[in-house]
């Protein structure tokens, strides 16, 4: 985790957000922890809200302690007549793969030489 003073964070926020996709960034104010920037690239909005919801985590802990029957996501979806889906980890891998492919394409386009810039033969 990288530690960044608030003054520097204000000037380079966009870069910190990019960096936070790989490693969390701790922002300090007067040398004391003030905020943490976490990357959530690849998650949808609902997942991000649930990750930050104390009520959701309280419910999860209550369910983990219960002895009642437990169903997996695929069983719940089947019971509701919904199609089976891949897990969020699979979705994140797909997003990363698409972004990496797009980045490679941009890099290739940037390195191509236009026909006009080629030297003319005498």
Secondary structure, 3 states (H helix, E strand, C coil): CEEEEHHHHHHCHHHHHHHHCCCCEEEEECCEEEEEECCCCCCCHHHHHHHCCHHHHHHHHHHHHCCCCCCCHHHHHHHCCCCCCCCHHHHHHHHHHHHHHHHHHHHHHHHCCCHHHCCCCC
